[in-house]
Amino acid sequence: MSNETFLISIKQNNDLSTPAVWELRESIEKHPLSQRKYIELAALPGNSRKYSVNNVKTIKGPLFDKQVLFLGSSVTLGYGALGESFVDYLWKRDGIQAVKDAENGTTLCGNTDPNSSDYDPDSYINRFYTNFLAANRPDAFVLQLSTNDATKDKPLGQIVENENFDTKTITGALEFIIANAQKKWHCPLLLYTNPPFDNPLYQKMVDRALTLQKKYHFELLDLYHDPAFQKQDALYKADPIHPTRAGYQLKWLPKFEERLTKMLA
């Protein structure tokens, strides 16, 4: 099946939103073999057309027209939900003017030297440096605590007293992004975690985020320790890490609406 034939089919069968079609097209162009995986994801009950972003009605509430930047990887992108994540539901339901900068499989940390052999332009640290530092002040900035750093066994690193951040480590990348976002924008910053999955390093990352919160005083949406996310029905999960559209709409969206509303009140 050609890419365009596949996209037309999935758009019709799952009532896929136009931004999600764009994201799937880009993903398939980069990784042609992922088409088979998206076919499997499209068949999940939690990704049926009843949970489409297109079916959500917009309300003019306190988040309407707020400009929010989102930096993340596959969970922010909506990999398990055919490209429709909580960001898309916030955009459609709450009228948030969202910028979703998310790439599948990317890590927080990375080498910032473009001449280095291990330079990854898609890492959080390099996308933040390239795409966000020149951006005008948003109303809020939302950062995902990436699961990929844990599954790829990246070094945790140490908290430093100065600004000599080691961005090749998880902690150094977090500190660099948080410190520079606060310095440039002076806007509310929300770091969010995934619900628990079987990875000891990710638990250490969550603990490190809790420690960094005391240093930088940002908002933390801790789904890792949230009782509502400890044991979830299969409807809400495409796999142990990625939610379905039902998961984003019914479980994740209310959490983000509540926290962002408090932050921007």
Secondary structure by P-SEA (a helix, b strand, c coil): ccaaaaaaaaaaaacccaaaaaaaaaaaaacccaaaaaaaaaaccccccccccccbbbbbcccccbbbbbbbcccccccccccccaaaaaaacccccccccccccccccccccccccccccccaaaaaaccccccccccbbbbbcccccccccccbbbbbcccccccccaaaaaaaaaaaaaaccccbbbbbbccccccaaaaaaaaaaaaaaaacccccccccccccccccccccccccccccccccccccaaaaaaaaaaaac
